[in-house]
Amino acid sequence: MSAIKRFMLLYILTGIAGISYAQQKSIEERWQFRSFLNVGLLEGQAGSAFQLQAIGGAGYKSWFAGAGVGLDYYRFRTIPLFLDIRKEFGKSSNKLFVYTDAGTSISWVTDNEKMQYAAGGQFGNGFYTDLGFGYKIAAGKNNNFLISLGYSYKKLTETYQNPVLYYLQFLPPNGQMVPPNGQTDRIDYNLNRLSIKMGWEF
């Protein structure tokens, strides 16, 4: 192979490698892994409560999609497990954004939160959502301070033995109290709250 052919082959291979590197770099610049830590206040008819969230996922241009987990102390202690989608607006480093969370509230109810007069109370998981808007303030390379305001909803279901039937039924001949078969009641808790959060993106 002549020197000219070898030079042309090397030139072509170098060009292909450069294009591949540029494409890979372009993809890496467009897709970025991002994480959020949020702390906030939940306010509703049941009073005020603390919330905490950790979210991780990937951002593409002005869009982000990820998954999150948290702690929610409003009325009953629960663990929200959810998907998070958000969209940013503007070209400056400080931006407005909107977000939508949807998933499930995993019950982690304390003994003090359970109905004291009911026998055998059991809590089931329920739907969870949080949607709102906020503002992102740049605080260094790949670091941003977040503040947001939104509407949040969670649902829990409690099933328990009917307390009147429970205390009236006896098992002869020793008179021991036993729960009646199939005599259960159910309460659906539909909890609507205002969600105020401050967070850190990194």
C-alpha positions as CSV (number, residue, x, y, z in Angstrom):
1,M,0.0,0.0,0.0
2,S,1.4,3.3,-1.0
3,A,2.0,6.2,1.4
4,I,-0.8,8.2,-0.1
5,K,-3.3,5.3,0.3
6,R,-2.2,4.8,3.9
7,F,-2.6,8.5,4.6
8,M,-6.1,8.5,3.1
9,L,-7.1,5.5,5.1
10,L,-5.8,7.1,8.3
11,Y,-7.6,10.3,7.4
12,I,-10.9,8.5,6.9
13,L,-10.6,6.5,10.2
14,T,-9.7,9.7,12.1
15,G,-12.7,11.4,10.6
16,I,-15.1,8.5,11.6
17,A,-13.6,8.5,15.1
18,G,-14.1,12.3,15.4
19,I,-17.7,12.1,14.2
20,S,-18.5,9.3,16.7
21,Y,-16.9,11.2,19.6
22,A,-18.8,14.4,18.6
23,Q,-22.1,12.4,18.5
24,Q,-21.4,10.8,21.9
25,K,-20.4,14.2,23.4
26,S,-23.6,15.8,22.0
27,I,-25.7,13.0,23.5
28,E,-24.0,13.4,26.8
29,E,-24.6,17.2,26.7
30,R,-28.3,16.7,26.0
31,W,-28.9,13.9,28.5
32,Q,-28.0,14.7,32.1
33,F,-28.6,12.8,35.3
34,R,-30.1,15.0,37.9
35,S,-31.1,14.6,41.5
36,F,-33.5,16.6,43.8
37,L,-33.8,16.8,47.6
38,N,-37.0,18.6,48.8
39,V,-38.3,19.5,52.2
40,G,-41.6,21.2,52.8
41,L,-44.8,21.8,54.5
42,L,-48.2,20.3,53.9
43,E,-51.2,22.4,54.9
44,G,-54.9,21.3,54.9
45,Q,-58.0,20.7,57.0
46,A,-56.1,18.2,59.2
47,G,-53.5,20.8,60.1
48,S,-49.9,21.2,59.1
49,A,-47.3,18.5,58.6
50,F,-43.7,17.9,57.4
51,Q,-42.7,16.3,54.1
52,L,-39.4,15.1,52.6
53,Q,-38.6,13.9,49.1
54,A,-35.6,12.5,47.2
55,I,-35.9,12.3,43.3
56,G,-33.5,11.0,40.7
57,G,-33.7,10.7,36.9
58,A,-32.6,12.1,33.6
59,G,-33.1,15.5,31.9
60,Y,-33.2,16.1,28.2
61,K,-33.1,19.8,27.3
62,S,-36.0,21.4,29.2
63,W,-37.6,18.1,30.2
64,F,-37.0,15.8,33.2
65,A,-38.4,12.4,34.1
66,G,-37.5,10.3,37.1
67,A,-38.7,8.5,40.2
68,G,-39.0,9.6,43.8
69,V,-39.5,8.4,47.4
70,G,-40.4,10.4,50.4
71,L,-41.9,10.8,53.9
72,D,-45.3,12.3,54.4
73,Y,-46.6,13.1,57.9
74,Y,-49.9,14.6,57.0
75,R,-52.7,13.0,59.2
76,F,-51.1,9.6,58.8
77,R,-47.4,8.7,58.3
78,T,-46.9,7.4,54.8
79,I,-44.1,6.7,52.3
80,P,-44.9,8.2,48.8
81,L,-43.4,6.3,45.9
82,F,-43.9,8.1,42.6
83,L,-42.9,9.1,39.1
84,D,-41.9,12.7,38.6
85,I,-42.1,14.7,35.3
86,R,-41.2,18.4,35.0
87,K,-40.7,21.0,32.3
88,E,-38.6,24.2,32.5
89,F,-39.2,27.5,30.8
90,G,-36.7,30.2,29.7
91,K,-33.2,30.3,28.5
92,S,-31.5,32.0,31.5
93,S,-29.9,30.1,34.4
94,N,-32.9,31.0,36.6
95,K,-36.1,29.4,35.3
96,L,-39.7,28.7,35.9
97,F,-40.9,25.1,36.0
98,V,-44.0,23.0,36.3
99,Y,-44.1,19.4,37.8
100,T,-46.4,16.4,38.1
101,D,-45.9,13.5,40.5
102,A,-48.1,10.4,40.5
103,G,-47.8,7.1,42.4
104,T,-48.8,5.4,45.6
105,S,-48.8,6.2,49.3
106,I,-47.4,3.2,51.3
107,S,-49.0,3.2,54.7
108,W,-46.6,3.4,57.7
109,V,-49.1,4.4,60.3
110,T,-48.1,4.9,63.9
111,D,-50.0,3.4,66.8
112,N,-51.1,6.9,68.0
113,E,-52.6,7.6,64.6
114,K,-54.8,4.5,64.6
115,M,-58.4,4.5,65.8
116,Q,-58.2,3.7,69.5
117,Y,-61.8,2.4,69.7
118,A,-61.6,0.0,66.8
119,A,-60.3,-3.6,66.9
120,G,-58.0,-5.1,64.3
121,G,-57.6,-1.9,62.3
122,Q,-55.6,-2.4,59.1
123,F,-54.4,0.4,56.7
124,G,-54.1,-0.1,52.9
125,N,-52.0,1.8,50.4
126,G,-53.6,4.4,48.2
127,F,-53.1,6.8,45.3
128,Y,-50.7,9.8,45.6
129,T,-50.3,12.9,43.4
130,D,-48.6,16.3,43.6
131,L,-48.6,18.9,40.9
132,G,-47.6,22.5,40.9
133,F,-45.1,25.1,39.7
134,G,-41.9,26.6,41.0
135,Y,-38.8,28.7,40.4
136,K,-35.2,27.5,40.0
137,I,-32.3,29.8,41.0
138,A,-28.8,28.9,39.9
139,A,-26.3,28.4,42.7
140,G,-23.2,27.2,40.9
141,K,-22.3,24.7,38.3
142,N,-25.0,22.0,38.1
143,N,-26.4,23.2,41.4
144,N,-29.7,25.0,41.8
145,F,-32.0,26.2,44.6
146,L,-35.7,25.3,44.1
147,I,-38.9,26.7,45.6
148,S,-42.4,25.4,44.6
149,L,-46.1,25.6,45.4
150,G,-48.6,22.9,44.5
151,Y,-51.6,20.8,45.3
152,S,-51.1,17.4,46.8
153,Y,-53.5,14.5,47.4
154,K,-53.2,11.1,49.1
155,K,-55.7,8.4,49.8
156,L,-55.6,5.7,52.5
157,T,-58.1,3.0,53.4
158,E,-58.6,1.7,56.9
159,T,-60.6,-1.5,57.7
160,Y,-61.5,-2.5,61.2
161,Q,-63.8,-4.7,63.3
162,N,-67.1,-3.0,64.1
163,P,-66.5,-2.0,67.8
164,V,-70.1,-2.5,68.9
165,L,-70.4,-6.0,67.6
166,Y,-66.9,-6.8,68.7
167,Y,-67.7,-6.1,72.4
168,L,-71.2,-7.6,72.4
169,Q,-70.5,-11.1,70.9
170,F,-69.4,-13.9,73.2
171,L,-68.3,-17.4,72.7
172,P,-70.1,-19.9,75.1
173,P,-69.5,-21.3,77.6
174,N,-66.5,-19.3,78.9
175,G,-67.8,-15.9,77.8
176,Q,-64.6,-14.9,76.0
177,M,-65.0,-12.0,73.5
178,V,-64.3,-12.9,69.8
179,P,-64.5,-10.8,66.7
180,P,-67.6,-11.6,64.6
181,N,-66.8,-13.2,61.2
182,G,-67.1,-10.7,58.3
183,Q,-68.3,-7.8,60.5
184,T,-65.9,-5.1,59.3
185,D,-66.2,-1.5,58.5
186,R,-64.1,0.6,56.2
187,I,-63.0,4.3,56.1
188,D,-61.6,6.0,53.0
189,Y,-59.3,8.9,53.9
190,N,-59.2,11.4,51.0
191,L,-56.6,14.0,52.0
192,N,-56.2,17.2,50.0
193,R,-53.3,19.5,50.9
194,L,-51.4,22.6,49.9
195,S,-47.7,21.7,49.3
196,I,-44.9,24.2,49.8
197,K,-41.4,22.9,49.2
198,M,-37.8,24.1,49.1
199,G,-35.2,22.0,47.4
200,W,-31.7,21.5,46.0
201,E,-30.9,20.2,42.6
202,F,-27.5,18.7,41.9
